Amino acid sequence: MNRRNFIKNTGCLAIGFSISGSFIDAPSPMMQELPESIKRHPNINAWLEVLANGQVRIFTGKLELGQGISTAISQVAAEELDLTMENVEIVLADTLRTPDEGYTVGSGSIEQSAMAVRFAAAAARHKLLELAAQQLNVSVDQLTMKEGKISTITGDRSITFNQLLNGKQITDKIQAPVTLKPKENYKLVGKAIPRNDINRMVRGEQFYIQDLRFPGMVYASIVRPPAYEAKLLHLDEKALQKNIPGILKTVVNGSFIGVIAKEEYQAIKAQRWLQKHSKWSAGTQLPAGTDLVTYLKTLPVQTKRDNEKGSMPTDTSSFIKAQYFKPYHMHASIGPSCAVGIYENGRLHVWSHSQGIFPLRESLAKLLQLKIEQIDVTGVPGSGCYGHNGADDAAADVALLAMAYPGKHIRLQWTREEEHAWEPYGSAMIMEVAAVLDSSGKINSWQYDLWSDTHSTRPGGNANNLLAAQYYSTPLKEKQGFSGGGFRNSEPYYSFPNYQVNGHMFKGPLRTSALRSLGAYANVFAIESFMDELAEKAGKDPFTFRLMHLTDERAKAVIRKVQELIADVKQAANTGIGIAFSRYKNSAAYCAVAAQVQVQPKEGTIKVQKMWAAIDAGEVINIDGLINQTEGGMIQSASWTIMEQVRFDAQHISSRDWVSYPIMRFSQIPEVEVAVLNQPNEKAMGAGEAAQGPAAAAIANAVYKVGGKRIRHLPLHKR
Amino acid sequence: METTIQLYVNGKMHTVQVHPSTPLLYVLRNQLALNGPKYGCGLQQCGACMVLLNGKAEPSCMLPVSAVNNKTIITLEGLAQKDTLHPVQEAFVQEQAAQCGYCMNGMVISAVALLNENPKPSDAEIRAGLERSLCRCGTQSRIIKAVKRAANIKG
């Protein structure tokens, strides 16, 4: 996308859609079920258009987050229409142009959007062939399609998509059954098609929300309270004007303070000045200085039995027991959140890197008391988010400022400190597991209890969860959260005769929401650490012990594959290998991970040297994209596991930069290797979160192998 | 007070009106409309804002613009020769060494500076050369491969 197209694609008007939806299941060839997205947006032209230059433009309601989804979706479309990748362009989530596909989350974009586009493109193919058959006066089976042209088999006559459509679009409804291209004829799907966006990034072309520039654009900053729920007592706007040049407007509403300035650096200076020269109430005190596990256990909980099987023995005194803990983690995007907004002629337009621009629009309408129809939100890629970070909050901030200062594009860039101290973290979790083995060394009964805060406070059409809503003049108090996320992967995927899973949901001290894989990371860390502990008690090796508790052949296959990958690895002194497995959500991608660590005997310093993964995500769309996600997932999870925890003092978060919240740097990065088990005839499944949990447990299991020390409370390396 | 400052960026002299304490990053992005150097932390901790300053990779987020008016500044945009990418840029494309790509500026700039000084770095030297730059997507293993590819190092 060149500069002109960047502006065009992020700033121009087209058709709009407004119904929300999500896709339930992939179709089987026998009983074809169309994706839910297609049921909501049934017309072919909701998903694709033929352009005047003969190219095909695809519309997706999902956003590029660095997961390579724009390439994967383009591949699927190009495949069905026999186009080259160069002949396909893609428009990402935009309330003005694309279908509403809810949130770009849960590794669901391949399963949802790519499959919807596959059906739309296949339906378009049939329509184009029908039209060509009429025009050329031959039967459809006498025609071939290639690069935007339909020709007779004899090659004597041909007609382009454009000539067929004559400026119109294909508005037919997509109806089951749609005949899809036979997989054995695939030329693009499954291949490592390079991402075109990397070409643009490496040249420094306009790509990110941070790169949006509009004529006359002004710059904003927000002054954050010193603590959660602190109230503004005093602010001297006049003194600000006197001390900092370039201030265009100070917006104060309740405890929400924004400053708009001519230059970006002036907005930053104003923010710093006001932080020093404003008075606030104390706000909510945080439980600093107490052991977090002990503290969380004192909180009132809502208990829910999530899952059970068989009957648990009443006497559990003979059970082997262990308690695991995962602290609060940060999304820690490298680029802090950013948004641009303008309010003019009664309409608000916001540019955001939110994972869900349609629900964001609904939330903004409620926050600002505007009609949904008065708001447009355009999705523009930001820095990788790995879940619900500050993106939606920044959009709400800029919307409030735009309403107070109409007629100009306002750009708001959060600071590093704001992103670190105010983003919604991945919840701290406690996992207690107890189990008993039978005489053959198999697990007979399994008791699992987890403690967690919510794993989703996404705005979801609700204004209350937006950060600004909590500080605005009439604070919208009742926040809503989704507690189900804590249960993700809490049910064992192994076959145990008896088990029970209980969740104890608390409201913890820190703001929390969705972080990559939600509860699965902590649950798999606990389950897979405990599996190794039990394997040792049973006198079995970790591979055999897992395999003897599994019935799913695809699960066994990834474990055996990882076993094969490490078969010839020689161990140096103070090193060891651990393994772990999970099937993400117990219904998506299968992933087994091995980790080799080195532990310094004196200091106890842990270095992850190498990690291997075997992954089965069903039908592979882009093999390099799948490998990239899995490599990155392992490295990110290694960083969480070894060294990360959000720290706080009595007043607020004290992890406010990369020194107080360190993440892995190059000297600590392990080598990574990924083996993909492609299943062309199985449902395509997202894979972006599959490695998070097993990577953590594999490392903890390796550390135990080296030094005999079982670390159950994360991070593994205490500072 | 704003003053007139001359900056030599990507082979051209530019004249800007800014407050002399403004960090170079904001001048490059907002006055010169460059996208390469990114805001990441404003604290010289993450490397997203790296530029080549007289050939050395330096973070631009805290560097007052008044301190660089006699230096040669090259940004990501200034590395390619017309349509031909710099070998480091080409290697990042070949290795598909990105997910979100937000850190890529700092990685490419640091790698260019490293290879200028040390054309055949060891694995440890590559890691040391990139240590100041953070990536959250976990693409570091690909970035190391890209630097090796650019340096024609096998494996």
Contacts between the chains, C-beta under 8 A, distances in Angstrom:
chain1	res1	chain2	res2	distance
A	65	B	100	6.7
A	66	B	98	7.3
A	66	B	99	3.8
A	66	B	100	2.9
A	66	B	101	6.6
A	66	B	102	7.9
A	66	B	137	5.6
A	67	B	99	6.8
A	68	B	99	7.4
A	192	B	96	7.9
A	194	B	93	7.1
A	194	B	96	5.9
A	195	B	96	6.2
A	195	B	98	7.7
A	197	B	101	7.2
A	198	B	92	7.1
A	198	B	93	5.7
A	198	B	96	6.0
A	198	B	97	7.8
A	198	B	98	5.1
A	198	B	101	6.5
A	199	B	93	5.9
A	201	B	98	6.1
A	201	B	101	3.8
A	201	B	104	5.3
A	202	B	76	7.6
A	202	B	85	7.0
A	202	B	89	4.7
A	202	B	92	5.2
A	202	B	93	5.8
A	202	B	98	7.9
A	202	B	101	7.9
A	202	B	104	6.3
A	202	B	108	6.7
A	203	B	76	7.3
A	203	B	77	7.0
A	203	B	80	6.5
A	203	B	85	7.4
A	203	B	89	7.2
A	204	B	34	6.7
A	204	B	35	4.8
A	204	B	36	3.5
A	204	B	75	6.7
A	204	B	76	3.8
A	204	B	77	4.3
A	204	B	105	6.8
A	205	B	35	6.6
A	206	B	35	5.5
A	207	B	35	7.2
A	207	B	101	7.4
A	208	B	35	7.6
A	208	B	38	7.6
A	208	B	102	6.8
A	210	B	35	8.0
A	210	B	38	6.5
A	210	B	39	6.7
A	211	B	35	4.5
A	213	B	33	6.3
A	263	B	18	7.8
A	263	B	19	8.0
A	263	B	22	7.6
A	263	B	26	7.4
A	263	B	30	7.0
A	264	B	26	5.2
A	264	B	29	7.9
A	264	B	30	5.6
A	265	B	19	7.1
A	265	B	22	4.7
A	265	B	23	6.9
A	265	B	26	4.9
A	268	B	42	7.8
A	332	B	136	5.7
A	333	B	102	7.7
A	333	B	136	6.2
A	334	B	40	5.3
A	334	B	46	6.1
A	334	B	48	5.9
A	334	B	100	7.7
A	334	B	102	4.9
A	334	B	103	5.2
A	334	B	134	5.9
A	334	B	135	6.9
A	334	B	136	5.1
A	335	B	38	6.1
A	335	B	39	6.9
A	335	B	40	6.0
A	335	B	48	6.7
A	335	B	102	4.6
A	336	B	39	7.4
A	336	B	40	7.6
A	381	B	100	7.3
A	382	B	100	7.7
A	382	B	102	7.7
A	383	B	100	5.5
A	383	B	102	3.8
A	383	B	136	7.7
A	384	B	99	5.9
A	384	B	100	3.4
A	384	B	102	6.7
A	384	B	136	5.8
A	384	B	137	4.8
A	386	B	136	7.2
A	413	B	39	6.2
A	415	B	42	6.4
A	416	B	40	7.0
A	416	B	41	4.0
A	416	B	42	5.9
A	416	B	43	6.3
A	416	B	45	8.0
A	416	B	46	7.9
A	624	B	96	5.8
A	628	B	96	6.6
A	628	B	99	6.3
A	628	B	139	7.1
A	628	B	142	7.2
A	629	B	99	7.6
A	631	B	138	6.4
A	631	B	139	7.4
A	631	B	141	5.9
A	631	B	142	7.2
A	632	B	99	5.6
A	632	B	137	4.8
A	632	B	138	3.3
A	632	B	139	5.8
A	633	B	138	6.7
A	634	B	138	6.9
A	635	B	138	3.1
A	635	B	139	7.9
A	635	B	140	6.4
A	635	B	141	7.0
A	636	B	136	6.8
A	636	B	137	7.1
A	636	B	138	4.4
A	639	B	138	7.7
A	657	B	41	6.4
A	657	B	43	5.6
A	657	B	45	6.0
A	658	B	41	6.2
A	658	B	43	7.4
A	658	B	45	4.1
A	658	B	46	5.8
A	658	B	134	6.5
A	659	B	45	6.5
A	663	B	134	6.4
A	663	B	136	6.6
A	664	B	140	7.9
A	665	B	131	5.4
A	665	B	134	6.7
A	666	B	126	7.8
A	666	B	127	4.1
A	666	B	128	7.6
A	666	B	130	4.7
A	666	B	131	5.0
A	666	B	133	7.6
A	666	B	140	5.8
A	666	B	144	7.6
A	667	B	127	5.2
A	667	B	128	7.1
A	667	B	131	5.9
A	669	B	127	7.4
A	669	B	140	4.2
A	669	B	141	6.6
A	669	B	144	7.8
A	670	B	141	7.8
A	671	B	141	6.3
A	672	B	141	4.9
